[in-house]
Amino acid sequence: MPDRQEREQKKEFFDRCFEFYKHITTLSTAAVLLILAIYGELPFRVSLLGFALGGLALCVVLSVYGMLSIAVSSSSAIKSPLVKVPNPEALGPEIWLLTQLSAAVFLLSVIALAPQLFDIPVWQGLVVIGFLLAIIFLLDYLVRRRSKRQSRIPMRQKD
């Protein structure tokens, strides 16, 4: 029974990661198109533009690779010598890392252009970004701490 529950949790994890990859790929592609459209109107620093576009492209590549890994691992019908089907048990940490990396690259790419888009000095933008990241990490810490505490509480059995 726990084995079945564990498989269901892993399937749900992969499904959610797959959805995340789809959305982050769409957002990255839209951001690239938006940046290129704005670039004709606003003079961007070329280094920031290159960093942002490169990061968004990397984000798309990471997301597509994650989606491909999940799709291939979920298909047991593939018997091709050209396609190595990854073991779903070993794929969990890889998908987790790809998800975190894809999200971080996307955020850094968007954040790189934010100070220039809002016409504020870079140092002020970095202060605001640092403050926002501190809030995000604090919320993440609190949520993880709460979920650990709740997982330690034994479930009541019904009579």
C-alpha positions as MATLAB code, in Angstrom:
seq = 'MPDRQEREQKKEFFDRCFEFYKHITTLSTAAVLLILAIYGELPFRVSLLGFALGGLALCVVLSVYGMLSIAVSSSSAIKSPLVKVPNPEALGPEIWLLTQLSAAVFLLSVIALAPQLFDIPVWQGLVVIGFLLAIIFLLDYLVRRRSKRQSRIPMRQKD';
ca = [
       0.000    0.000    0.000;
       2.709    2.566    0.805;
       4.408    1.634   -2.465;
       1.255    2.566   -4.397;
       0.882    5.818   -2.450;
       4.509    6.663   -3.119;
       4.032    6.048   -6.854;
       0.967    8.295   -6.868;
       2.910   11.069   -5.110;
       5.754   10.755   -7.594;
       3.316   10.863  -10.516;
       1.691   13.984   -9.076;
       5.137   15.557   -8.607;
       6.063   14.844  -12.231;
       2.697   16.163  -13.442;
       3.151   19.407  -11.533;
       6.721   19.830  -12.762;
       5.563   19.189  -16.326;
       2.916   21.917  -15.935;
       5.525   24.259  -14.470;
       7.819   23.631  -17.435;
       5.008   24.349  -19.883;
       4.208   27.650  -18.218;
       7.801   28.781  -17.738;
       8.536   27.988  -21.401;
       5.548   30.058  -22.494;
       6.533   32.942  -20.219;
      10.156   32.856  -21.365;
       9.196   32.880  -25.025;
       6.746   35.741  -24.474;
       9.369   37.665  -22.495;
      11.899   37.309  -25.323;
       9.371   38.585  -27.846;
       8.384   41.464  -25.552;
      11.997   42.437  -24.901;
      12.768   42.403  -28.614;
       9.680   44.537  -29.315;
      10.618   47.044  -26.595;
      14.265   47.074  -27.654;
      13.368   49.094  -30.741;
      11.795   51.788  -28.526;
      14.093   51.856  -25.489;
      17.873   51.839  -25.578;
      18.953   48.879  -23.446;
      22.466   48.224  -22.311;
      23.682   45.500  -24.624;
      25.243   43.494  -21.779;
      21.949   43.391  -19.855;
      20.025   42.566  -22.992;
      22.399   39.730  -23.860;
      22.260   38.379  -20.314;
      18.460   38.471  -20.224;
      17.958   36.939  -23.665;
      20.594   34.276  -23.034;
      19.044   33.435  -19.669;
      15.562   33.173  -21.121;
      16.847   30.948  -23.930;
      18.602   28.743  -21.357;
      15.370   28.621  -19.369;
      13.488   27.351  -22.417;
      16.159   24.704  -23.071;
      16.091   23.507  -19.431;
      12.299   23.373  -19.431;
      12.077   21.470  -22.704;
      14.692   19.014  -21.451;
      12.683   18.535  -18.232;
       9.457   17.968  -20.165;
      11.206   15.501  -22.464;
      12.676   13.599  -19.496;
       9.281   13.325  -17.825;
       7.539   12.332  -21.052;
      10.096    9.648  -21.924;
      10.210    8.222  -18.394;
       6.431    7.910  -18.252;
       6.283    5.848  -21.428;
       7.089    2.210  -20.887;
       6.267    1.421  -24.529;
       9.540    2.842  -25.870;
      11.882    0.075  -26.931;
      14.178    2.062  -29.208;
      17.937    1.561  -28.936;
      18.322    5.292  -29.717;
      16.285    6.486  -26.725;
      17.499    5.638  -23.249;
      14.484    5.571  -20.950;
      15.503    7.031  -17.579;
      14.607    5.253  -14.401;
      11.697    7.188  -12.807;
      13.132    6.447   -9.347;
      16.401    8.203  -10.207;
      14.687   10.961  -12.176;
      13.056   12.671   -9.167;
      16.124   14.593   -7.929;
      17.076   15.545  -11.495;
      13.609   16.962  -12.182;
      13.657   18.813   -8.853;
      17.028   20.372   -9.711;
      15.912   21.283  -13.245;
      12.761   22.898  -11.879;
      14.681   24.991   -9.356;
      17.326   25.941  -11.924;
      14.753   26.879  -14.550;
      12.866   29.090  -12.085;
      16.080   30.783  -10.902;
      17.324   31.463  -14.434;
      13.938   32.889  -15.422;
      13.832   35.188  -12.392;
      17.412   36.381  -12.880;
      16.779   37.087  -16.542;
      13.695   39.151  -15.847;
      15.288   40.881  -12.865;
      18.333   41.867  -14.942;
      16.218   44.229  -17.050;
      13.822   45.441  -14.353;
      15.845   48.473  -13.174;
      16.259   49.708  -16.731;
      12.620   49.137  -17.650;
      11.473   51.184  -14.654;
      14.159   53.818  -15.249;
      15.777   53.580  -11.827;
      19.481   53.354  -10.978;
      20.833   49.830  -10.919;
      21.849   50.004   -7.247;
      18.287   50.916   -6.204;
      16.959   48.090   -8.328;
      19.369   45.681   -6.641;
      18.213   46.838   -3.186;
      14.560   46.286   -4.128;
      15.371   42.929   -5.712;
      17.375   41.867   -2.648;
      14.465   42.818   -0.406;
      12.009   40.847   -2.560;
      14.300   37.810   -2.631;
      14.674   37.962    1.171;
      10.885   37.939    1.509;
      10.603   34.994   -0.898;
      13.247   32.982    0.973;
      11.624   33.797    4.316;
       8.209   32.658    3.069;
       9.756   29.491    1.620;
      11.449   28.765    4.931;
       8.229   29.306    6.891;
       6.196   27.089    4.560;
       8.768   24.285    4.707;
       8.973   24.543    8.481;
       5.190   24.376    8.778;
       4.934   21.367    6.458;
       7.643   19.530    8.431;
       5.789   20.228   11.648;
       2.508   18.982   10.174;
       4.123   15.813    8.834;
       5.237   14.923   12.373;
       1.698   15.096   13.760;
       0.256   11.571   13.804;
      -3.037   11.088   12.022;
      -6.024   10.239   14.215;
      -7.553    6.927   13.485;
     -11.307    6.713   13.188;
     -12.995    4.189   15.420;
];
